[in-house]
Amino acid sequence: MEFWKFLFVPTILFLVIVAPLWISMHYRSVNRSSRSLNREDRESIEHMLETVDKLTDRIGTLESILDVDHPDWRAQVNREQRDKE
């Protein structure tokens, strides 16, 4: 019986103080680690950014070609957008 009395107080202290802190800190660290990007995600984002840069360059090239061939194309596009509104 003395053994159970000896373990009663430390068990209650562990359950009331240590266990909740341990659990909350564990899930906080799991949440932080899941928020960061892994290597595959970073590579995918870098590939998408390269694609966006290429497409931006292509759009610039197409706009410069249109400026030479049809100088007033921007005004026509603006008029069409205003008519839709």
MOCORDA-V980341 format. One record per residue. SS is DSSP state (~ for helix, > for strand, _ for the rest). PSI is psi in whole degrees, 0 to 359 (NA if undefined). NEAR is the number of other C-alpha atoms within 12 Angstrom. Layout:
SS:PSI:NEAR ; SS:PSI:NEAR
This chain:
_:326:7 ; ~:326:7 ; ~:318:9 ; ~:324:10 ; ~:324:11 ; ~:324:11 ; ~:348:13 ; ~:308:14 ; ~:311:14 ; ~:325:16 ; ~:316:15 ; ~:316:14 ; ~:319:14 ; ~:314:16 ; ~:328:15 ; ~:324:14 ; ~:305:15 ; ~:313:15 ; ~:313:16 ; ~:321:14 ; ~:317:15 ; ~:314:15 ; ~:315:16 ; ~:320:14 ; ~:325:14 ; ~:309:14 ; ~:332:14 ; ~:317:14 ; ~:324:14 ; ~:319:13 ; ~:318:12 ; ~:319:12 ; ~:329:12 ; ~:340:11 ; ~:331:11 ; _:153:13 ; _:140:13 ; _:178:12 ; ~:319:10 ; ~:320:11 ; ~:318:13 ; ~:317:13 ; ~:320:13 ; ~:317:14 ; ~:319:15 ; ~:320:14 ; ~:318:14 ; ~:320:14 ; ~:321:14 ; ~:319:14 ; ~:318:14 ; ~:319:14 ; ~:317:14 ; ~:317:14 ; ~:323:14 ; ~:318:14 ; ~:319:14 ; ~:319:14 ; ~:318:14 ; ~:319:14 ; ~:315:14 ; ~:321:16 ; ~:322:18 ; ~:323:16 ; ~:316:14 ; ~:324:15 ; ~:323:15 ; ~:315:13 ; ~:318:12 ; _:89:15 ; _:334:14 ; _:24:14 ; ~:328:18 ; ~:319:17 ; ~:321:13 ; ~:318:13 ; ~:318:14 ; ~:319:13 ; ~:317:13 ; ~:322:12 ; ~:320:11 ; ~:323:10 ; ~:327:9 ; ~:329:8 ; _:NA:7
